[in-house]
Amino acid sequence: MSDTDTQVPLPDLNAADAPPTSDIAYSEDEQAARIAADLEAVFDVPVQVSAVLGRSKMEVGDLLKLGPGTVLELDRRVGEAIDIYVNNRLVARGEVVLVEDKLGVTMTEIINAERT
């Protein structure tokens, strides 16, 4: 028996004709339904979502002087993307939109952060 007899060639998983990684093939709709079913246990978990238009620093004395109609300068410019946080973690950026008579936020970029 030679040294090459024990080596098994590995398939190229990046090739166009690579075999599927599962014995069962699912359509995109079936796969989406399976993912939704797997996540069903967390659908009722409450989360806090915050859309931050901008930030400003000031002393407490200046804060106490604020009143109705005061304009507070923020660190963002008009039209600049806002930050969207879920449970105090930045998850996306978006834009402010008007939906009927209410303000809303549309996500324009999902932040892909590494988990630690």
Phi and psi restraints in degrees (range 20) as a CNS / XPLOR table:
assign (resid 1 and name C) (resid 2 and name N)
       (resid 2 and name CA) (resid 2 and name C) 1.0 -92.8 20.0 2
assign (resid 2 and name N) (resid 2 and name CA)
       (resid 2 and name C) (resid 3 and name N) 1.0 170.8 20.0 2
assign (resid 2 and name C) (resid 3 and name N)
       (resid 3 and name CA) (resid 3 and name C) 1.0 -64.5 20.0 2
assign (resid 3 and name N) (resid 3 and name CA)
       (resid 3 and name C) (resid 4 and name N) 1.0 -28.9 20.0 2
assign (resid 3 and name C) (resid 4 and name N)
       (resid 4 and name CA) (resid 4 and name C) 1.0 -80.3 20.0 2
assign (resid 4 and name N) (resid 4 and name CA)
       (resid 4 and name C) (resid 5 and name N) 1.0 -13.8 20.0 2
assign (resid 4 and name C) (resid 5 and name N)
       (resid 5 and name CA) (resid 5 and name C) 1.0 -68.6 20.0 2
assign (resid 5 and name N) (resid 5 and name CA)
       (resid 5 and name C) (resid 6 and name N) 1.0 -27.4 20.0 2
assign (resid 5 and name C) (resid 6 and name N)
       (resid 6 and name CA) (resid 6 and name C) 1.0 -90.8 20.0 2
assign (resid 6 and name N) (resid 6 and name CA)
       (resid 6 and name C) (resid 7 and name N) 1.0 -7.4 20.0 2
assign (resid 6 and name C) (resid 7 and name N)
       (resid 7 and name CA) (resid 7 and name C) 1.0 -87.8 20.0 2
assign (resid 7 and name N) (resid 7 and name CA)
       (resid 7 and name C) (resid 8 and name N) 1.0 126.0 20.0 2
assign (resid 7 and name C) (resid 8 and name N)
       (resid 8 and name CA) (resid 8 and name C) 1.0 -104.9 20.0 2
assign (resid 8 and name N) (resid 8 and name CA)
       (resid 8 and name C) (resid 9 and name N) 1.0 128.0 20.0 2
assign (resid 8 and name C) (resid 9 and name N)
       (resid 9 and name CA) (resid 9 and name C) 1.0 -66.6 20.0 2
assign (resid 9 and name N) (resid 9 and name CA)
       (resid 9 and name C) (resid 10 and name N) 1.0 135.9 20.0 2
assign (resid 9 and name C) (resid 10 and name N)
       (resid 10 and name CA) (resid 10 and name C) 1.0 -91.1 20.0 2
assign (resid 10 and name N) (resid 10 and name CA)
       (resid 10 and name C) (resid 11 and name N) 1.0 142.7 20.0 2
assign (resid 10 and name C) (resid 11 and name N)
       (resid 11 and name CA) (resid 11 and name C) 1.0 -71.3 20.0 2
assign (resid 11 and name N) (resid 11 and name CA)
       (resid 11 and name C) (resid 12 and name N) 1.0 150.5 20.0 2
assign (resid 11 and name C) (resid 12 and name N)
       (resid 12 and name CA) (resid 12 and name C) 1.0 -84.7 20.0 2
assign (resid 12 and name N) (resid 12 and name CA)
       (resid 12 and name C) (resid 13 and name N) 1.0 102.9 20.0 2
assign (resid 12 and name C) (resid 13 and name N)
       (resid 13 and name CA) (resid 13 and name C) 1.0 -73.2 20.0 2
assign (resid 13 and name N) (resid 13 and name CA)
       (resid 13 and name C) (resid 14 and name N) 1.0 -13.3 20.0 2
assign (resid 13 and name C) (resid 14 and name N)
       (resid 14 and name CA) (resid 14 and name C) 1.0 -90.3 20.0 2
assign (resid 14 and name N) (resid 14 and name CA)
       (resid 14 and name C) (resid 15 and name N) 1.0 -7.4 20.0 2
assign (resid 14 and name C) (resid 15 and name N)
       (resid 15 and name CA) (resid 15 and name C) 1.0 -70.5 20.0 2
assign (resid 15 and name N) (resid 15 and name CA)
       (resid 15 and name C) (resid 16 and name N) 1.0 152.7 20.0 2
assign (resid 15 and name C) (resid 16 and name N)
       (resid 16 and name CA) (resid 16 and name C) 1.0 -64.8 20.0 2
assign (resid 16 and name N) (resid 16 and name CA)
       (resid 16 and name C) (resid 17 and name N) 1.0 -31.3 20.0 2
assign (resid 16 and name C) (resid 17 and name N)
       (resid 17 and name CA) (resid 17 and name C) 1.0 -98.8 20.0 2
assign (resid 17 and name N) (resid 17 and name CA)
       (resid 17 and name C) (resid 18 and name N) 1.0 24.2 20.0 2
assign (resid 17 and name C) (resid 18 and name N)
       (resid 18 and name CA) (resid 18 and name C) 1.0 -64.0 20.0 2
assign (resid 18 and name N) (resid 18 and name CA)
       (resid 18 and name C) (resid 19 and name N) 1.0 143.4 20.0 2
assign (resid 18 and name C) (resid 19 and name N)
       (resid 19 and name CA) (resid 19 and name C) 1.0 -69.4 20.0 2
assign (resid 19 and name N) (resid 19 and name CA)
       (resid 19 and name C) (resid 20 and name N) 1.0 152.2 20.0 2
assign (resid 19 and name C) (resid 20 and name N)
       (resid 20 and name CA) (resid 20 and name C) 1.0 -63.6 20.0 2
assign (resid 20 and name N) (resid 20 and name CA)
       (resid 20 and name C) (resid 21 and name N) 1.0 150.1 20.0 2
assign (resid 20 and name C) (resid 21 and name N)
       (resid 21 and name CA) (resid 21 and name C) 1.0 -79.6 20.0 2
assign (resid 21 and name N) (resid 21 and name CA)
       (resid 21 and name C) (resid 22 and name N) 1.0 -7.1 20.0 2
assign (resid 21 and name C) (resid 22 and name N)
       (resid 22 and name CA) (resid 22 and name C) 1.0 -126.9 20.0 2
assign (resid 22 and name N) (resid 22 and name CA)
       (resid 22 and name C) (resid 23 and name N) 1.0 151.6 20.0 2
assign (resid 22 and name C) (resid 23 and name N)
       (resid 23 and name CA) (resid 23 and name C) 1.0 -72.2 20.0 2
assign (resid 23 and name N) (resid 23 and name CA)
       (resid 23 and name C) (resid 24 and name N) 1.0 -23.5 20.0 2
assign (resid 23 and name C) (resid 24 and name N)
       (resid 24 and name CA) (resid 24 and name C) 1.0 -106.6 20.0 2
assign (resid 24 and name N) (resid 24 and name CA)
       (resid 24 and name C) (resid 25 and name N) 1.0 128.1 20.0 2
assign (resid 24 and name C) (resid 25 and name N)
       (resid 25 and name CA) (resid 25 and name C) 1.0 -97.8 20.0 2
assign (resid 25 and name N) (resid 25 and name CA)
       (resid 25 and name C) (resid 26 and name N) 1.0 131.9 20.0 2
assign (resid 25 and name C) (resid 26 and name N)
       (resid 26 and name CA) (resid 26 and name C) 1.0 -117.2 20.0 2
assign (resid 26 and name N) (resid 26 and name CA)
       (resid 26 and name C) (resid 27 and name N) 1.0 146.9 20.0 2
assign (resid 26 and name C) (resid 27 and name N)
       (resid 27 and name CA) (resid 27 and name C) 1.0 -74.8 20.0 2
assign (resid 27 and name N) (resid 27 and name CA)
       (resid 27 and name C) (resid 28 and name N) 1.0 168.0 20.0 2
assign (resid 27 and name C) (resid 28 and name N)
       (resid 28 and name CA) (resid 28 and name C) 1.0 -61.0 20.0 2
assign (resid 28 and name N) (resid 28 and name CA)
       (resid 28 and name C) (resid 29 and name N) 1.0 -39.3 20.0 2
assign (resid 28 and name C) (resid 29 and name N)
       (resid 29 and name CA) (resid 29 and name C) 1.0 -65.6 20.0 2
assign (resid 29 and name N) (resid 29 and name CA)
       (resid 29 and name C) (resid 30 and name N) 1.0 -42.1 20.0 2
assign (resid 29 and name C) (resid 30 and name N)
       (resid 30 and name CA) (resid 30 and name C) 1.0 -65.8 20.0 2
assign (resid 30 and name N) (resid 30 and name CA)
       (resid 30 and name C) (resid 31 and name N) 1.0 -39.4 20.0 2
assign (resid 30 and name C) (resid 31 and name N)
       (resid 31 and name CA) (resid 31 and name C) 1.0 -67.2 20.0 2
assign (resid 31 and name N) (resid 31 and name CA)
       (resid 31 and name C) (resid 32 and name N) 1.0 -41.4 20.0 2
assign (resid 31 and name C) (resid 32 and name N)
       (resid 32 and name CA) (resid 32 and name C) 1.0 -62.7 20.0 2
assign (resid 32 and name N) (resid 32 and name CA)
       (resid 32 and name C) (resid 33 and name N) 1.0 -39.5 20.0 2
assign (resid 32 and name C) (resid 33 and name N)
       (resid 33 and name CA) (resid 33 and name C) 1.0 -65.5 20.0 2
assign (resid 33 and name N) (resid 33 and name CA)
       (resid 33 and name C) (resid 34 and name N) 1.0 -39.2 20.0 2
assign (resid 33 and name C) (resid 34 and name N)
       (resid 34 and name CA) (resid 34 and name C) 1.0 -64.8 20.0 2
assign (resid 34 and name N) (resid 34 and name CA)
       (resid 34 and name C) (resid 35 and name N) 1.0 -42.3 20.0 2
assign (resid 34 and name C) (resid 35 and name N)
       (resid 35 and name CA) (resid 35 and name C) 1.0 -63.5 20.0 2
assign (resid 35 and name N) (resid 35 and name CA)
       (resid 35 and name C) (resid 36 and name N) 1.0 -43.6 20.0 2
assign (resid 35 and name C) (resid 36 and name N)
       (resid 36 and name CA) (resid 36 and name C) 1.0 -62.1 20.0 2
assign (resid 36 and name N) (resid 36 and name CA)
       (resid 36 and name C) (resid 37 and name N) 1.0 -41.2 20.0 2
assign (resid 36 and name C) (resid 37 and name N)
       (resid 37 and name CA) (resid 37 and name C) 1.0 -64.9 20.0 2
assign (resid 37 and name N) (resid 37 and name CA)
       (resid 37 and name C) (resid 38 and name N) 1.0 -38.8 20.0 2
assign (resid 37 and name C) (resid 38 and name N)
       (resid 38 and name CA) (resid 38 and name C) 1.0 -65.2 20.0 2
assign (resid 38 and name N) (resid 38 and name CA)
       (resid 38 and name C) (resid 39 and name N) 1.0 -31.9 20.0 2
assign (resid 38 and name C) (resid 39 and name N)
       (resid 39 and name CA) (resid 39 and name C) 1.0 -89.0 20.0 2
assign (resid 39 and name N) (resid 39 and name CA)
       (resid 39 and name C) (resid 40 and name N) 1.0 -5.7 20.0 2
assign (resid 39 and name C) (resid 40 and name N)
       (resid 40 and name CA) (resid 40 and name C) 1.0 -55.1 20.0 2
assign (resid 40 and name N) (resid 40 and name CA)
       (resid 40 and name C) (resid 41 and name N) 1.0 -31.7 20.0 2
assign (resid 40 and name C) (resid 41 and name N)
       (resid 41 and name CA) (resid 41 and name C) 1.0 -64.0 20.0 2
assign (resid 41 and name N) (resid 41 and name CA)
       (resid 41 and name C) (resid 42 and name N) 1.0 -24.2 20.0 2
assign (resid 41 and name C) (resid 42 and name N)
       (resid 42 and name CA) (resid 42 and name C) 1.0 -105.2 20.0 2
assign (resid 42 and name N) (resid 42 and name CA)
       (resid 42 and name C) (resid 43 and name N) 1.0 4.0 20.0 2
assign (resid 42 and name C) (resid 43 and name N)
       (resid 43 and name CA) (resid 43 and name C) 1.0 -60.3 20.0 2
assign (resid 43 and name N) (resid 43 and name CA)
       (resid 43 and name C) (resid 44 and name N) 1.0 -31.2 20.0 2
assign (resid 43 and name C) (resid 44 and name N)
       (resid 44 and name CA) (resid 44 and name C) 1.0 -94.8 20.0 2
assign (resid 44 and name N) (resid 44 and name CA)
       (resid 44 and name C) (resid 45 and name N) 1.0 5.3 20.0 2
assign (resid 44 and name C) (resid 45 and name N)
       (resid 45 and name CA) (resid 45 and name C) 1.0 -77.0 20.0 2
assign (resid 45 and name N) (resid 45 and name CA)
       (resid 45 and name C) (resid 46 and name N) 1.0 121.9 20.0 2
assign (resid 45 and name C) (resid 46 and name N)
       (resid 46 and name CA) (resid 46 and name C) 1.0 -74.0 20.0 2
assign (resid 46 and name N) (resid 46 and name CA)
       (resid 46 and name C) (resid 47 and name N) 1.0 141.7 20.0 2
assign (resid 46 and name C) (resid 47 and name N)
       (resid 47 and name CA) (resid 47 and name C) 1.0 -132.0 20.0 2
assign (resid 47 and name N) (resid 47 and name CA)
       (resid 47 and name C) (resid 48 and name N) 1.0 155.5 20.0 2
assign (resid 47 and name C) (resid 48 and name N)
       (resid 48 and name CA) (resid 48 and name C) 1.0 -101.4 20.0 2
assign (resid 48 and name N) (resid 48 and name CA)
       (resid 48 and name C) (resid 49 and name N) 1.0 123.2 20.0 2
assign (resid 48 and name C) (resid 49 and name N)
       (resid 49 and name CA) (resid 49 and name C) 1.0 -111.3 20.0 2
assign (resid 49 and name N) (resid 49 and name CA)
       (resid 49 and name C) (resid 50 and name N) 1.0 128.6 20.0 2
assign (resid 49 and name C) (resid 50 and name N)
       (resid 50 and name CA) (resid 50 and name C) 1.0 -126.8 20.0 2
assign (resid 50 and name N) (resid 50 and name CA)
       (resid 50 and name C) (resid 51 and name N) 1.0 136.8 20.0 2
assign (resid 50 and name C) (resid 51 and name N)
       (resid 51 and name CA) (resid 51 and name C) 1.0 -113.4 20.0 2
assign (resid 51 and name N) (resid 51 and name CA)
       (resid 51 and name C) (resid 52 and name N) 1.0 114.5 20.0 2
assign (resid 51 and name C) (resid 52 and name N)
       (resid 52 and name CA) (resid 52 and name C) 1.0 -98.7 20.0 2
assign (resid 52 and name N) (resid 52 and name CA)
       (resid 52 and name C) (resid 53 and name N) 1.0 114.8 20.0 2
assign (resid 52 and name C) (resid 53 and name N)
       (resid 53 and name CA) (resid 53 and name C) 1.0 -75.4 20.0 2
assign (resid 53 and name N) (resid 53 and name CA)
       (resid 53 and name C) (resid 54 and name N) 1.0 -29.1 20.0 2
assign (resid 53 and name C) (resid 54 and name N)
       (resid 54 and name CA) (resid 54 and name C) 1.0 168.0 20.0 2
assign (resid 54 and name N) (resid 54 and name CA)
       (resid 54 and name C) (resid 55 and name N) 1.0 177.2 20.0 2
assign (resid 54 and name C) (resid 55 and name N)
       (resid 55 and name CA) (resid 55 and name C) 1.0 -132.3 20.0 2
assign (resid 55 and name N) (resid 55 and name CA)
       (resid 55 and name C) (resid 56 and name N) 1.0 157.9 20.0 2
assign (resid 55 and name C) (resid 56 and name N)
       (resid 56 and name CA) (resid 56 and name C) 1.0 -150.1 20.0 2
assign (resid 56 and name N) (resid 56 and name CA)
       (resid 56 and name C) (resid 57 and name N) 1.0 143.6 20.0 2
assign (resid 56 and name C) (resid 57 and name N)
       (resid 57 and name CA) (resid 57 and name C) 1.0 -110.4 20.0 2
assign (resid 57 and name N) (resid 57 and name CA)
       (resid 57 and name C) (resid 58 and name N) 1.0 140.0 20.0 2
assign (resid 57 and name C) (resid 58 and name N)
       (resid 58 and name CA) (resid 58 and name C) 1.0 -157.8 20.0 2
assign (resid 58 and name N) (resid 58 and name CA)
       (resid 58 and name C) (resid 59 and name N) 1.0 162.3 20.0 2
assign (resid 58 and name C) (resid 59 and name N)
       (resid 59 and name CA) (resid 59 and name C) 1.0 -79.2 20.0 2
assign (resid 59 and name N) (resid 59 and name CA)
       (resid 59 and name C) (resid 60 and name N) 1.0 157.0 20.0 2
assign (resid 59 and name C) (resid 60 and name N)
       (resid 60 and name CA) (resid 60 and name C) 1.0 -59.1 20.0 2
assign (resid 60 and name N) (resid 60 and name CA)
       (resid 60 and name C) (resid 61 and name N) 1.0 -38.0 20.0 2
assign (resid 60 and name C) (resid 61 and name N)
       (resid 61 and name CA) (resid 61 and name C) 1.0 -60.2 20.0 2
assign (resid 61 and name N) (resid 61 and name CA)
       (resid 61 and name C) (resid 62 and name N) 1.0 -41.4 20.0 2
assign (resid 61 and name C) (resid 62 and name N)
       (resid 62 and name CA) (resid 62 and name C) 1.0 -69.6 20.0 2
assign (resid 62 and name N) (resid 62 and name CA)
       (resid 62 and name C) (resid 63 and name N) 1.0 -35.3 20.0 2
assign (resid 62 and name C) (resid 63 and name N)
       (resid 63 and name CA) (resid 63 and name C) 1.0 -63.0 20.0 2
assign (resid 63 and name N) (resid 63 and name CA)
       (resid 63 and name C) (resid 64 and name N) 1.0 -40.7 20.0 2
assign (resid 63 and name C) (resid 64 and name N)
       (resid 64 and name CA) (resid 64 and name C) 1.0 -68.8 20.0 2
assign (resid 64 and name N) (resid 64 and name CA)
       (resid 64 and name C) (resid 65 and name N) 1.0 -20.2 20.0 2
assign (resid 64 and name C) (resid 65 and name N)
       (resid 65 and name CA) (resid 65 and name C) 1.0 -83.2 20.0 2
assign (resid 65 and name N) (resid 65 and name CA)
       (resid 65 and name C) (resid 66 and name N) 1.0 -10.6 20.0 2
assign (resid 65 and name C) (resid 66 and name N)
       (resid 66 and name CA) (resid 66 and name C) 1.0 -66.8 20.0 2
assign (resid 66 and name N) (resid 66 and name CA)
       (resid 66 and name C) (resid 67 and name N) 1.0 143.4 20.0 2
assign (resid 66 and name C) (resid 67 and name N)
       (resid 67 and name CA) (resid 67 and name C) 1.0 -145.4 20.0 2
assign (resid 67 and name N) (resid 67 and name CA)
       (resid 67 and name C) (resid 68 and name N) 1.0 -179.0 20.0 2
assign (resid 67 and name C) (resid 68 and name N)
       (resid 68 and name CA) (resid 68 and name C) 1.0 -57.0 20.0 2
assign (resid 68 and name N) (resid 68 and name CA)
       (resid 68 and name C) (resid 69 and name N) 1.0 134.9 20.0 2
assign (resid 68 and name C) (resid 69 and name N)
       (resid 69 and name CA) (resid 69 and name C) 1.0 88.1 20.0 2
assign (resid 69 and name N) (resid 69 and name CA)
       (resid 69 and name C) (resid 70 and name N) 1.0 -5.0 20.0 2
assign (resid 69 and name C) (resid 70 and name N)
       (resid 70 and name CA) (resid 70 and name C) 1.0 -70.6 20.0 2
assign (resid 70 and name N) (resid 70 and name CA)
       (resid 70 and name C) (resid 71 and name N) 1.0 135.4 20.0 2
assign (resid 70 and name C) (resid 71 and name N)
       (resid 71 and name CA) (resid 71 and name C) 1.0 -95.5 20.0 2
assign (resid 71 and name N) (resid 71 and name CA)
       (resid 71 and name C) (resid 72 and name N) 1.0 124.9 20.0 2
assign (resid 71 and name C) (resid 72 and name N)
       (resid 72 and name CA) (resid 72 and name C) 1.0 -105.6 20.0 2
assign (resid 72 and name N) (resid 72 and name CA)
       (resid 72 and name C) (resid 73 and name N) 1.0 118.8 20.0 2
assign (resid 72 and name C) (resid 73 and name N)
       (resid 73 and name CA) (resid 73 and name C) 1.0 -77.3 20.0 2
assign (resid 73 and name N) (resid 73 and name CA)
       (resid 73 and name C) (resid 74 and name N) 1.0 128.9 20.0 2
assign (resid 73 and name C) (resid 74 and name N)
       (resid 74 and name CA) (resid 74 and name C) 1.0 -105.3 20.0 2
assign (resid 74 and name N) (resid 74 and name CA)
       (resid 74 and name C) (resid 75 and name N) 1.0 169.1 20.0 2
assign (resid 74 and name C) (resid 75 and name N)
       (resid 75 and name CA) (resid 75 and name C) 1.0 -86.0 20.0 2
assign (resid 75 and name N) (resid 75 and name CA)
       (resid 75 and name C) (resid 76 and name N) 1.0 14.5 20.0 2
assign (resid 75 and name C) (resid 76 and name N)
       (resid 76 and name CA) (resid 76 and name C) 1.0 -120.3 20.0 2
assign (resid 76 and name N) (resid 76 and name CA)
       (resid 76 and name C) (resid 77 and name N) 1.0 157.5 20.0 2
assign (resid 76 and name C) (resid 77 and name N)
       (resid 77 and name CA) (resid 77 and name C) 1.0 -99.9 20.0 2
assign (resid 77 and name N) (resid 77 and name CA)
       (resid 77 and name C) (resid 78 and name N) 1.0 160.6 20.0 2
assign (resid 77 and name C) (resid 78 and name N)
       (resid 78 and name CA) (resid 78 and name C) 1.0 -61.0 20.0 2
assign (resid 78 and name N) (resid 78 and name CA)
       (resid 78 and name C) (resid 79 and name N) 1.0 132.2 20.0 2
assign (resid 78 and name C) (resid 79 and name N)
       (resid 79 and name CA) (resid 79 and name C) 1.0 88.4 20.0 2
assign (resid 79 and name N) (resid 79 and name CA)
       (resid 79 and name C) (resid 80 and name N) 1.0 -9.7 20.0 2
assign (resid 79 and name C) (resid 80 and name N)
       (resid 80 and name CA) (resid 80 and name C) 1.0 -74.8 20.0 2
assign (resid 80 and name N) (resid 80 and name CA)
       (resid 80 and name C) (resid 81 and name N) 1.0 146.7 20.0 2
assign (resid 80 and name C) (resid 81 and name N)
       (resid 81 and name CA) (resid 81 and name C) 1.0 -61.8 20.0 2
assign (resid 81 and name N) (resid 81 and name CA)
       (resid 81 and name C) (resid 82 and name N) 1.0 145.5 20.0 2
assign (resid 81 and name C) (resid 82 and name N)
       (resid 82 and name CA) (resid 82 and name C) 1.0 -100.8 20.0 2
assign (resid 82 and name N) (resid 82 and name CA)
       (resid 82 and name C) (resid 83 and name N) 1.0 159.0 20.0 2
assign (resid 82 and name C) (resid 83 and name N)
       (resid 83 and name CA) (resid 83 and name C) 1.0 -91.6 20.0 2
assign (resid 83 and name N) (resid 83 and name CA)
       (resid 83 and name C) (resid 84 and name N) 1.0 138.6 20.0 2
assign (resid 83 and name C) (resid 84 and name N)
       (resid 84 and name CA) (resid 84 and name C) 1.0 -116.9 20.0 2
assign (resid 84 and name N) (resid 84 and name CA)
       (resid 84 and name C) (resid 85 and name N) 1.0 120.9 20.0 2
assign (resid 84 and name C) (resid 85 and name N)
       (resid 85 and name CA) (resid 85 and name C) 1.0 -111.3 20.0 2
assign (resid 85 and name N) (resid 85 and name CA)
       (resid 85 and name C) (resid 86 and name N) 1.0 142.7 20.0 2
assign (resid 85 and name C) (resid 86 and name N)
       (resid 86 and name CA) (resid 86 and name C) 1.0 -122.2 20.0 2
assign (resid 86 and name N) (resid 86 and name CA)
       (resid 86 and name C) (resid 87 and name N) 1.0 120.0 20.0 2
assign (resid 86 and name C) (resid 87 and name N)
       (resid 87 and name CA) (resid 87 and name C) 1.0 50.6 20.0 2
assign (resid 87 and name N) (resid 87 and name CA)
       (resid 87 and name C) (resid 88 and name N) 1.0 48.5 20.0 2
assign (resid 87 and name C) (resid 88 and name N)
       (resid 88 and name CA) (resid 88 and name C) 1.0 63.8 20.0 2
assign (resid 88 and name N) (resid 88 and name CA)
       (resid 88 and name C) (resid 89 and name N) 1.0 18.9 20.0 2
assign (resid 88 and name C) (resid 89 and name N)
       (resid 89 and name CA) (resid 89 and name C) 1.0 -117.1 20.0 2
assign (resid 89 and name N) (resid 89 and name CA)
       (resid 89 and name C) (resid 90 and name N) 1.0 127.1 20.0 2
assign (resid 89 and name C) (resid 90 and name N)
       (resid 90 and name CA) (resid 90 and name C) 1.0 -64.9 20.0 2
assign (resid 90 and name N) (resid 90 and name CA)
       (resid 90 and name C) (resid 91 and name N) 1.0 120.5 20.0 2
assign (resid 90 and name C) (resid 91 and name N)
       (resid 91 and name CA) (resid 91 and name C) 1.0 -120.5 20.0 2
assign (resid 91 and name N) (resid 91 and name CA)
       (resid 91 and name C) (resid 92 and name N) 1.0 -19.9 20.0 2
assign (resid 91 and name C) (resid 92 and name N)
       (resid 92 and name CA) (resid 92 and name C) 1.0 -161.4 20.0 2
assign (resid 92 and name N) (resid 92 and name CA)
       (resid 92 and name C) (resid 93 and name N) 1.0 168.4 20.0 2
assign (resid 92 and name C) (resid 93 and name N)
       (resid 93 and name CA) (resid 93 and name C) 1.0 -123.0 20.0 2
assign (resid 93 and name N) (resid 93 and name CA)
       (resid 93 and name C) (resid 94 and name N) 1.0 154.0 20.0 2
assign (resid 93 and name C) (resid 94 and name N)
       (resid 94 and name CA) (resid 94 and name C) 1.0 -158.8 20.0 2
assign (resid 94 and name N) (resid 94 and name CA)
       (resid 94 and name C) (resid 95 and name N) 1.0 -171.8 20.0 2
assign (resid 94 and name C) (resid 95 and name N)
       (resid 95 and name CA) (resid 95 and name C) 1.0 -126.9 20.0 2
assign (resid 95 and name N) (resid 95 and name CA)
       (resid 95 and name C) (resid 96 and name N) 1.0 147.2 20.0 2
assign (resid 95 and name C) (resid 96 and name N)
       (resid 96 and name CA) (resid 96 and name C) 1.0 -77.1 20.0 2
assign (resid 96 and name N) (resid 96 and name CA)
       (resid 96 and name C) (resid 97 and name N) 1.0 134.3 20.0 2
assign (resid 96 and name C) (resid 97 and name N)
       (resid 97 and name CA) (resid 97 and name C) 1.0 -130.2 20.0 2
assign (resid 97 and name N) (resid 97 and name CA)
       (resid 97 and name C) (resid 98 and name N) 1.0 157.8 20.0 2
assign (resid 97 and name C) (resid 98 and name N)
       (resid 98 and name CA) (resid 98 and name C) 1.0 -106.1 20.0 2
assign (resid 98 and name N) (resid 98 and name CA)
       (resid 98 and name C) (resid 99 and name N) 1.0 120.1 20.0 2
assign (resid 98 and name C) (resid 99 and name N)
       (resid 99 and name CA) (resid 99 and name C) 1.0 -118.0 20.0 2
assign (resid 99 and name N) (resid 99 and name CA)
       (resid 99 and name C) (resid 100 and name N) 1.0 109.1 20.0 2
assign (resid 99 and name C) (resid 100 and name N)
       (resid 100 and name CA) (resid 100 and name C) 1.0 55.9 20.0 2
assign (resid 100 and name N) (resid 100 and name CA)
       (resid 100 and name C) (resid 101 and name N) 1.0 -116.8 20.0 2
assign (resid 100 and name C) (resid 101 and name N)
       (resid 101 and name CA) (resid 101 and name C) 1.0 -106.6 20.0 2
assign (resid 101 and name N) (resid 101 and name CA)
       (resid 101 and name C) (resid 102 and name N) 1.0 17.4 20.0 2
assign (resid 101 and name C) (resid 102 and name N)
       (resid 102 and name CA) (resid 102 and name C) 1.0 -122.7 20.0 2
assign (resid 102 and name N) (resid 102 and name CA)
       (resid 102 and name C) (resid 103 and name N) 1.0 148.9 20.0 2
assign (resid 102 and name C) (resid 103 and name N)
       (resid 103 and name CA) (resid 103 and name C) 1.0 -81.8 20.0 2
assign (resid 103 and name N) (resid 103 and name CA)
       (resid 103 and name C) (resid 104 and name N) 1.0 144.6 20.0 2
assign (resid 103 and name C) (resid 104 and name N)
       (resid 104 and name CA) (resid 104 and name C) 1.0 -142.1 20.0 2
assign (resid 104 and name N) (resid 104 and name CA)
       (resid 104 and name C) (resid 105 and name N) 1.0 -179.4 20.0 2
assign (resid 104 and name C) (resid 105 and name N)
       (resid 105 and name CA) (resid 105 and name C) 1.0 -132.5 20.0 2
assign (resid 105 and name N) (resid 105 and name CA)
       (resid 105 and name C) (resid 106 and name N) 1.0 134.0 20.0 2
assign (resid 105 and name C) (resid 106 and name N)
       (resid 106 and name CA) (resid 106 and name C) 1.0 -110.4 20.0 2
assign (resid 106 and name N) (resid 106 and name CA)
       (resid 106 and name C) (resid 107 and name N) 1.0 132.1 20.0 2
assign (resid 106 and name C) (resid 107 and name N)
       (resid 107 and name CA) (resid 107 and name C) 1.0 -78.0 20.0 2
assign (resid 107 and name N) (resid 107 and name CA)
       (resid 107 and name C) (resid 108 and name N) 1.0 130.6 20.0 2
assign (resid 107 and name C) (resid 108 and name N)
       (resid 108 and name CA) (resid 108 and name C) 1.0 -113.0 20.0 2
assign (resid 108 and name N) (resid 108 and name CA)
       (resid 108 and name C) (resid 109 and name N) 1.0 -16.6 20.0 2
assign (resid 108 and name C) (resid 109 and name N)
       (resid 109 and name CA) (resid 109 and name C) 1.0 -152.0 20.0 2
assign (resid 109 and name N) (resid 109 and name CA)
       (resid 109 and name C) (resid 110 and name N) 1.0 129.6 20.0 2
assign (resid 109 and name C) (resid 110 and name N)
       (resid 110 and name CA) (resid 110 and name C) 1.0 -93.6 20.0 2
assign (resid 110 and name N) (resid 110 and name CA)
       (resid 110 and name C) (resid 111 and name N) 1.0 130.3 20.0 2
assign (resid 110 and name C) (resid 111 and name N)
       (resid 111 and name CA) (resid 111 and name C) 1.0 -86.1 20.0 2
assign (resid 111 and name N) (resid 111 and name CA)
       (resid 111 and name C) (resid 112 and name N) 1.0 122.8 20.0 2
assign (resid 111 and name C) (resid 112 and name N)
       (resid 112 and name CA) (resid 112 and name C) 1.0 -100.4 20.0 2
assign (resid 112 and name N) (resid 112 and name CA)
       (resid 112 and name C) (resid 113 and name N) 1.0 90.5 20.0 2
assign (resid 112 and name C) (resid 113 and name N)
       (resid 113 and name CA) (resid 113 and name C) 1.0 -98.3 20.0 2
assign (resid 113 and name N) (resid 113 and name CA)
       (resid 113 and name C) (resid 114 and name N) 1.0 141.1 20.0 2
assign (resid 113 and name C) (resid 114 and name N)
       (resid 114 and name CA) (resid 114 and name C) 1.0 -71.1 20.0 2
assign (resid 114 and name N) (resid 114 and name CA)
       (resid 114 and name C) (resid 115 and name N) 1.0 137.7 20.0 2
assign (resid 114 and name C) (resid 115 and name N)
       (resid 115 and name CA) (resid 115 and name C) 1.0 -84.6 20.0 2
assign (resid 115 and name N) (resid 115 and name CA)
       (resid 115 and name C) (resid 116 and name N) 1.0 140.8 20.0 2
